[in-house]
Amino acid sequence: MSTHYIEEAQRLADTVLIMAHGSAVAAGPPAQLVAEHAGREAVEVYGPPARLAEVEAAAVTAGLSTRRTGTSVSVLGVEAADGRAPEGERRPTNLEDVFVLLTGEEIA
């Protein structure tokens, strides 16, 4: 099956292949890709651009990956942050986080 619907791929596929610009960048079971690249949990932080830049810088310093999502920044893999995760709304990570991390492309 080929799809551009990341949620559908995560829910239905046994194995996914993430492609960017005609090249494969990752392959495997969705849960494995999420755990390997994004961790189990993310924190969404909302605020003005200056606050989001501050959160991103602190996350990078702490060795965490980030993803901008419009008016928020997602800090990924916070379960391994040893108390260095920012305050915000916690959520499970997903295959969309992995796609954006690996390709640099946002999902429209």
DSSP file (Angstrom, degrees, kcal/mol; ACC not computed):
  #  RESIDUE AA STRUCTURE BP1 BP2  ACC     N-H-->O    O-->H-N    N-H-->O    O-->H-N    TCO  KAPPA ALPHA  PHI   PSI    X-CA   Y-CA   Z-CA
    1    1 A M              0   0    0      0, 0.0     2,-0.4     0, 0.0    12,-0.0   0.000 360.0 360.0 360.0 143.4    0.0    0.0    0.0
    2    2 A S        +     0   0    0      2,-0.0     2,-0.3     0, 0.0     0, 0.0  -0.980 360.0 161.7-119.8 134.5    1.2    3.5   -0.7
    3    3 A T        -     0   0    0     -2,-0.4     3,-0.0     1,-0.1     0, 0.0  -0.995  42.0-156.8-150.6 153.1   -0.2    6.4    1.3
    4    4 A H  S    S+     0   0    0     -2,-0.3     2,-1.0     1,-0.0     3,-0.1   0.330  75.7  98.8-104.2   0.8    0.5   10.0    2.3
    5    5 A Y     >  -     0   0    0      1,-0.2     4,-2.1     2,-0.1     3,-0.3  -0.779  55.1-170.5 -93.0 100.4   -1.7    9.6    5.4
    6    6 A I  H  > S+     0   0    0     -2,-1.0     4,-2.6     1,-0.2     5,-0.2   0.872  84.3  54.6 -61.4 -40.1    0.8    9.0    8.1
    7    7 A E  H  > S+     0   0    0      1,-0.2     4,-2.2     2,-0.2    -1,-0.2   0.895 108.2  50.8 -61.1 -39.3   -1.9    8.1   10.7
    8    8 A E  H  > S+     0   0    0     -3,-0.3     4,-2.7     2,-0.2     5,-0.4   0.919 110.4  48.5 -64.0 -44.6   -3.2    5.5    8.3
    9    9 A A  H  X S+     0   0    0     -4,-2.1     4,-2.0     1,-0.2    -2,-0.2   0.914 112.1  49.0 -61.8 -43.2    0.3    4.0    7.8
   10   10 A Q  H  < S+     0   0    0     -4,-2.6    -1,-0.2     1,-0.2    -2,-0.2   0.892 117.6  41.1 -64.2 -39.0    0.9    3.9   11.6
   11   11 A R  H  < S+     0   0    0     -4,-2.2    -2,-0.2    -5,-0.2    -1,-0.2   0.855 127.7  25.7 -78.1 -36.4   -2.5    2.2   12.2
   12   12 A L  H  < S+     0   0    0     -4,-2.7     2,-0.2    -5,-0.2    -3,-0.2   0.734  97.7  87.2-105.6 -25.8   -2.6   -0.3    9.4
   13   13 A A     <  -     0   0    0     -4,-2.0     3,-0.1    -5,-0.4    -4,-0.0  -0.542  48.9-161.7 -88.5 142.6    0.9   -1.2    8.2
   14   14 A D  S    S+     0   0    0      1,-0.3     2,-0.3    -2,-0.2    -1,-0.1   0.822  89.8  15.7 -79.1 -35.9    3.1   -3.9    9.6
   15   15 A T  S    S-     0   0    0     14,-0.2     2,-0.3    15,-0.1    -1,-0.3  -0.997  72.6-163.7-138.6 139.6    6.2   -2.2    8.0
   16   16 A V  E     -A   28   0A   0     12,-2.7    12,-2.1    -2,-0.3     2,-0.5  -0.912   9.7-152.5-123.3 153.7    6.6    1.3    6.6
   17   17 A L  E     -A   27   0A   0     -2,-0.3     2,-0.5    10,-0.2    10,-0.2  -0.988  13.5-152.3-123.0 117.6    9.2    2.8    4.4
   18   18 A I  E     -A   26   0A   0      8,-3.0     7,-3.3    -2,-0.5     8,-1.2  -0.800  17.4-169.6 -93.4 127.6    9.7    6.6    4.8
   19   19 A M  E     -A   24   0A   0     -2,-0.5     2,-0.4     5,-0.3     5,-0.2  -0.887  13.6-175.7-120.1 148.7   10.9    8.3    1.7
   20   20 A A  E >  S-A   23   0A   0      3,-2.7     3,-1.7    -2,-0.3    -2,-0.0  -0.965  74.7 -12.9-142.9 125.2   12.2   11.8    1.0
   21   21 A H  T 3  S-     0   0    0     -2,-0.4     3,-0.1     1,-0.3    -1,-0.0   0.867 130.0 -50.6  53.3  41.4   13.0   13.1   -2.4
   22   22 A G  T 3  S+     0   0    0      1,-0.2     2,-0.4     0, 0.0    -1,-0.3   0.486 118.0 104.6  80.5   3.6   12.9    9.7   -4.0
   23   23 A S  E <  S-A   20   0A   0     -3,-1.7    -3,-2.7     0, 0.0     2,-0.3  -0.928  72.7-117.9-120.6 143.7   15.2    8.0   -1.4
   24   24 A A  E     +A   19   0A   0     -2,-0.4    -5,-0.3    -5,-0.2     3,-0.1  -0.615  30.6 174.1 -74.7 131.0   14.3    5.7    1.5
   25   25 A V  E     +     0   0A   0     -7,-3.3     2,-0.3     1,-0.4    -6,-0.2   0.615  64.5   0.3-112.5 -19.6   15.3    7.2    4.8
   26   26 A A  E     -A   18   0A   0     -8,-1.2    -8,-3.0     2,-0.0    -1,-0.4  -0.955  57.0-174.3-165.5 149.2   13.9    4.6    7.2
   27   27 A A  E     +A   17   0A   0     -2,-0.3   -10,-0.2   -10,-0.2   -12,-0.0  -0.996  32.7  84.4-147.6 146.5   12.1    1.3    7.2
   28   28 A G  E    S-A   16   0A   0    -12,-2.1   -12,-2.7    -2,-0.3    -2,-0.0  -0.880  78.2 -33.2 152.9-179.9   10.6   -0.9    9.9
   29   29 A P     >  -     0   0    0      0, 0.0     4,-2.4     0, 0.0     3,-0.4  -0.420  59.9-120.5 -62.2 140.0    7.5   -1.5   12.0
   30   30 A P  H  > S+     0   0    0      0, 0.0     4,-2.5     0, 0.0     5,-0.2   0.896 111.5  50.8 -52.2 -46.2    5.8    1.8   12.9
   31   31 A A  H  > S+     0   0    0      1,-0.2     4,-2.5     2,-0.2     5,-0.2   0.885 110.7  49.6 -62.1 -38.0    6.2    1.3   16.7
   32   32 A Q  H  > S+     0   0    0     -3,-0.4     4,-2.7     2,-0.2    -1,-0.2   0.917 110.7  49.2 -66.8 -43.1    9.9    0.5   16.3
   33   33 A L  H  X S+     0   0    0     -4,-2.4     4,-2.4     2,-0.2     5,-0.4   0.910 112.4  48.6 -62.5 -42.0   10.5    3.6   14.2
   34   34 A V  H  X>S+     0   0    0     -4,-2.5     4,-2.7    -5,-0.2     5,-1.1   0.954 114.1  45.1 -63.3 -49.7    8.7    5.8   16.7
   35   35 A A  H  X5S+     0   0    0     -4,-2.5     4,-0.6     3,-0.2    -2,-0.2   0.908 116.7  46.3 -60.6 -42.6   10.6    4.4   19.6
   36   36 A E  H  <5S+     0   0    0     -4,-2.7    -1,-0.2    -5,-0.2    -2,-0.2   0.880 127.1  23.0 -69.5 -40.1   14.0    4.6   17.8
   37   37 A H  H  <5S+     0   0    0     -4,-2.4    -3,-0.2    -5,-0.2    -2,-0.2   0.755 136.2  21.4-103.0 -27.7   13.7    8.1   16.4
   38   38 A A  H  <5S-     0   0    0     -4,-2.7    39,-1.2    -5,-0.4    -3,-0.2   0.511  90.7-135.7-122.3  -7.5   11.2   10.0   18.6
   39   39 A G     << -     0   0    0     -5,-1.1    -1,-0.2    -4,-0.6    -2,-0.1  -0.291  39.6 -69.5  77.2-170.2   11.0    8.2   21.9
   40   40 A R  S    S+     0   0    0      1,-0.2    53,-1.6    -5,-0.1     2,-0.4   0.769 108.7  33.9 -92.3 -28.6    7.7    7.4   23.7
   41   41 A E  E     -B   92   0B   0     51,-0.3    37,-1.9    -3,-0.2    36,-0.8  -0.963  56.3-167.3-138.6 145.9    6.6   10.8   24.8
   42   42 A A  E     -BC  91  76B   0     49,-3.2    49,-2.4    -2,-0.4     2,-0.5  -0.895  14.8-140.8-124.7 157.4    6.7   14.4   23.6
   43   43 A V  E     -BC  90  75B   0     32,-2.1    32,-2.7    -2,-0.3     2,-0.5  -0.988  13.1-150.1-118.0 126.8    5.9   17.7   25.3
   44   44 A E  E     -BC  89  74B   0     45,-3.0    45,-2.3    -2,-0.5     2,-0.5  -0.847  12.4-167.6 -95.3 126.7    4.1   20.4   23.3
   45   45 A V  E     - C   0  73B   0     28,-2.5    28,-2.1    -2,-0.5     2,-0.3  -0.972   2.4-164.1-117.7 126.8    5.0   24.0   24.3
   46   46 A Y  E     + C   0  72B   0     -2,-0.5    26,-0.2    26,-0.2    25,-0.0  -0.803  33.0  95.2-107.8 149.0    2.9   26.8   23.0
   47   47 A G        -     0   0    0     24,-1.4    -2,-0.0    -2,-0.3     5,-0.0  -0.957  69.5 -36.2 160.9-175.4    3.8   30.5   23.0
   48   48 A P    >>  -     0   0    0      0, 0.0     4,-2.1     0, 0.0     3,-0.7  -0.278  65.0 -99.9 -69.5 160.0    5.3   33.4   21.2
   49   49 A P  H 3> S+     0   0    0      0, 0.0     4,-2.4     0, 0.0     5,-0.2   0.832 121.8  55.0 -51.0 -39.3    8.2   32.9   18.8
   50   50 A A  H 3> S+     0   0    0      1,-0.2     4,-1.8     2,-0.2     5,-0.1   0.905 109.1  47.5 -64.1 -40.3   10.8   34.0   21.3
   51   51 A R  H <> S+     0   0    0     -3,-0.7     4,-2.3     2,-0.2    -1,-0.2   0.902 111.6  50.5 -66.3 -41.3    9.6   31.5   23.9
   52   52 A L  H  X S+     0   0    0     -4,-2.1     4,-2.6     1,-0.2    -2,-0.2   0.895 109.2  50.8 -65.5 -39.5    9.6   28.7   21.3
   53   53 A A  H  X S+     0   0    0     -4,-2.4     4,-2.4    -5,-0.2    -1,-0.2   0.892 110.1  51.2 -62.8 -39.2   13.1   29.5   20.2
   54   54 A E  H  X S+     0   0    0     -4,-1.8     4,-2.3     2,-0.2    -2,-0.2   0.918 110.8  47.5 -62.3 -45.7   14.1   29.4   23.9
   55   55 A V  H  X S+     0   0    0     -4,-2.3     4,-2.4     2,-0.2    -2,-0.2   0.914 112.0  50.4 -63.7 -44.1   12.5   26.0   24.4
   56   56 A E  H  X S+     0   0    0     -4,-2.6     4,-2.6     2,-0.2     5,-0.2   0.925 110.7  48.9 -60.4 -45.6   14.2   24.7   21.2
   57   57 A A  H  X S+     0   0    0     -4,-2.4     4,-2.2     1,-0.2    -2,-0.2   0.916 112.4  47.6 -62.3 -43.9   17.6   25.9   22.3
   58   58 A A  H  X S+     0   0    0     -4,-2.3     4,-1.7     2,-0.2    -1,-0.2   0.891 111.9  50.7 -64.8 -39.2   17.3   24.4   25.8
   59   59 A A  H  <>S+     0   0    0     -4,-2.4     5,-3.0     2,-0.2     4,-0.3   0.925 110.1  48.6 -64.9 -44.7   16.1   21.1   24.3
   60   60 A V  H ><5S+     0   0    0     -4,-2.6     3,-1.5     1,-0.2    -2,-0.2   0.911 109.8  52.4 -62.3 -42.1   19.0   20.9   21.9
   61   61 A T  H 3<5S+     0   0    0     -4,-2.2    -1,-0.2     1,-0.3    -2,-0.2   0.855 108.8  51.0 -60.3 -35.3   21.4   21.6   24.7
   62   62 A A  T 3<5S-     0   0    0     -4,-1.7    -1,-0.3    -5,-0.2    -2,-0.2   0.439 122.5-108.9 -82.6   0.5   19.8   18.8   26.7
   63   63 A G  T < 5S+     0   0    0     -3,-1.5     2,-0.3    -4,-0.3    -3,-0.2   0.710  74.0 136.1  81.8  20.8   20.3   16.5   23.6
   64   64 A L      < -     0   0    0     -5,-3.0    -1,-0.3    -6,-0.1     2,-0.2  -0.731  52.4-122.4-103.0 151.1   16.6   16.3   22.7
   65   65 A S  E     -D   76   0B   0     11,-0.5    11,-2.7    -2,-0.3     2,-0.3  -0.609  27.5-161.2 -87.0 150.7   15.1   16.5   19.3
   66   66 A T  E     -D   75   0B   0     -2,-0.2     2,-0.3     9,-0.2     9,-0.2  -0.892  11.4-164.5-130.5 162.4   12.5   19.2   18.5
   67   67 A R  E     -D   74   0B   0      7,-2.0     7,-3.6    -2,-0.3     2,-0.3  -0.950  18.8-134.8-147.1 123.6    9.8   19.8   15.9
   68   68 A R  E     -D   73   0B   0     -2,-0.3     5,-0.2     5,-0.2     2,-0.2  -0.619  19.9-177.5 -77.5 136.4    8.0   23.0   15.1
   69   69 A T        -     0   0    0      3,-2.8     2,-0.7    -2,-0.3     3,-0.5  -0.579  53.9 -82.9-133.8  70.6    4.3   22.6   14.7
   70   70 A G  S    S+     0   0    0      1,-0.2    -1,-0.1    -2,-0.2     0, 0.0  -0.565 117.6   7.1  71.7-111.4    2.9   26.1   13.9
   71   71 A T  S    S+     0   0    0     -2,-0.7   -24,-1.4    -3,-0.1     2,-0.3   0.200 130.5  54.4 -91.5  16.3    2.4   28.0   17.1
   72   72 A S  E     -C   46   0B   0     -3,-0.5    -3,-2.8   -26,-0.2     2,-0.4  -0.902  67.5-137.5-139.9 168.6    4.1   25.3   19.2
   73   73 A V  E     -CD  45  68B   0    -28,-2.1   -28,-2.5    -2,-0.3     2,-0.5  -0.999  16.7-145.1-127.0 135.9    7.3   23.3   19.4
   74   74 A S  E     -CD  44  67B   0     -7,-3.6    -7,-2.0    -2,-0.4     2,-0.6  -0.876   5.4-156.1 -99.3 128.3    7.3   19.6   20.2
   75   75 A V  E     -CD  43  66B   0    -32,-2.7   -32,-2.1    -2,-0.5     3,-0.4  -0.934  20.9-151.3-103.6 118.6   10.2   18.3   22.3
   76   76 A L  E     +CD  42  65B   0    -11,-2.7   -11,-0.5    -2,-0.6   -34,-0.2  -0.559  64.6  21.6 -96.8 153.2   10.6   14.6   21.6
   77   77 A G    >   +     0   0    0    -39,-1.2     3,-1.7   -36,-0.8    -1,-0.2   0.809  66.2 156.3  70.0  31.5   11.9   11.8   23.7
   78   78 A V  G >   +     0   0    0    -37,-1.9     3,-1.8    -3,-0.4     5,-0.3   0.662  58.1  77.0 -69.0 -14.8   11.2   13.6   27.0
   79   79 A E  G 3  S+     0   0    0    -38,-0.4     3,-0.3     1,-0.3    -1,-0.3   0.754  99.3  45.7 -65.2 -20.2   11.0   10.3   29.0
   80   80 A A  G <  S+     0   0    0     -3,-1.7    -1,-0.3     1,-0.2    -2,-0.2   0.223  85.3  98.9-101.6  13.3   14.8   10.2   28.8
   81   81 A A  S X  S-     0   0    0     -3,-1.8     3,-1.6     1,-0.0    -1,-0.2   0.544  78.0-139.2 -82.9  -6.8   15.2   13.9   29.7
   82   82 A D  T 3  S-     0   0    0     -3,-0.3    -3,-0.1     1,-0.3    -2,-0.1   0.904  76.1 -43.4  49.7  48.6   16.1   13.3   33.4
   83   83 A G  T 3  S+     0   0    0     -5,-0.3    -1,-0.3     1,-0.1    -4,-0.1   0.505 118.7 107.6  80.1   3.2   13.9   16.3   34.5
   84   84 A R    <   +     0   0    0     -3,-1.6    -2,-0.1    -6,-0.1   -22,-0.1   0.368  45.9 115.1 -95.2   5.7   15.2   18.6   31.8
   85   85 A A        -     0   0    0     -7,-0.2     3,-0.1     1,-0.1   -26,-0.0  -0.506  68.7-116.1 -75.0 142.6   11.9   18.5   29.8
   86   86 A P        -     0   0    0      0, 0.0     2,-0.3     0, 0.0    -1,-0.1  -0.269  33.2 -94.5 -71.8 163.8   10.0   21.8   29.5
   87   87 A E  S    S+     0   0    0    -44,-0.0     2,-0.3     3,-0.0   -44,-0.0  -0.606  74.9 101.4 -75.3 139.0    6.6   22.3   31.0
   88   88 A G  S    S-     0   0    0     -2,-0.3     2,-0.6   -43,-0.1   -43,-0.2  -0.981  74.9 -40.7 171.1-169.4    3.9   21.7   28.5
   89   89 A E  E     -B   44   0B   0    -45,-2.3   -45,-3.0    -2,-0.3     2,-0.2  -0.724  55.1-143.0 -86.1 117.9    1.2   19.4   27.2
   90   90 A R  E     +B   43   0B   0     -2,-0.6   -47,-0.2   -47,-0.2   -49,-0.0  -0.567  28.2 162.6 -82.7 143.8    2.5   15.8   27.2
   91   91 A R  E     -B   42   0B   0    -49,-2.4   -49,-3.2    -2,-0.2     2,-0.1  -0.980  42.6 -92.8-152.3 157.9    1.4   13.4   24.4
   92   92 A P  E     -B   41   0B   0      0, 0.0   -51,-0.3     0, 0.0   -52,-0.1  -0.480  45.3-116.5 -69.3 145.8    2.6   10.1   22.9
   93   93 A T        -     0   0    0    -53,-1.6     2,-0.3    -2,-0.1   -59,-0.1  -0.348  37.3-167.2 -74.1 166.1    5.0   10.4   20.0
   94   94 A N     >  -     0   0    0    -60,-0.1     4,-1.4    -2,-0.1     3,-0.4  -0.880  38.4 -89.4-148.9 177.0    3.8    9.2   16.6
   95   95 A L  H  > S+     0   0    0     -2,-0.3     4,-2.7     1,-0.2     5,-0.1   0.785 119.9  62.4 -65.9 -28.4    5.0    8.3   13.1
   96   96 A E  H  > S+     0   0    0      2,-0.2     4,-2.6     1,-0.2     5,-0.2   0.905 100.8  53.0 -63.6 -40.3    4.3   11.9   11.9
   97   97 A D  H  > S+     0   0    0     -3,-0.4     4,-2.4     1,-0.2    -1,-0.2   0.922 110.8  47.6 -57.8 -43.8    7.0   13.0   14.4
   98   98 A V  H  X S+     0   0    0     -4,-1.4     4,-2.7     2,-0.2     5,-0.3   0.931 110.7  51.1 -64.0 -46.7    9.4   10.5   12.9
   99   99 A F  H  X S+     0   0    0     -4,-2.7     4,-2.3     1,-0.2     6,-0.4   0.938 113.5  43.8 -56.8 -49.6    8.6   11.6    9.3
  100  100 A V  H  X S+     0   0    0     -4,-2.6     4,-2.3     1,-0.2    -1,-0.2   0.905 114.1  51.0 -65.5 -41.7    9.1   15.3   10.0
  101  101 A L  H  < S+     0   0    0     -4,-2.4    -1,-0.2    -5,-0.2    -2,-0.2   0.924 117.4  38.3 -59.1 -46.2   12.3   14.5   12.0
  102  102 A L  H  < S+     0   0    0     -4,-2.7    -2,-0.2    -5,-0.2    -1,-0.2   0.780 129.2  28.6 -80.9 -27.9   13.9   12.4    9.2
  103  103 A T  H  < S-     0   0    0     -4,-2.3    -3,-0.2    -5,-0.3    -2,-0.2   0.686  88.1-134.4-106.8 -22.3   12.7   14.3    6.2
  104  104 A G     <  +     0   0    0     -4,-2.3     2,-0.4    -5,-0.4    -4,-0.2   0.523  66.1 125.9  76.3   4.6   12.4   17.9    7.4
  105  105 A E        -     0   0    0     -6,-0.4    -1,-0.3    -5,-0.1    -2,-0.2  -0.803  55.5-137.3-100.6 136.6    9.1   18.1    5.7
  106  106 A E        -     0   0    0     -2,-0.4     2,-0.5    -3,-0.1   -37,-0.1  -0.555  22.4-116.7 -83.5 155.9    5.9   19.1    7.4
  107  107 A I              0   0    0     -2,-0.2  -102,-0.0     1,-0.1    -1,-0.0  -0.836 360.0 360.0 -95.3 126.2    2.6   17.3    6.7
  108  108 A A              0   0    0     -2,-0.5    -1,-0.1     0, 0.0    -2,-0.0   0.450 360.0 360.0 -85.5 360.0    0.0   19.4    5.1
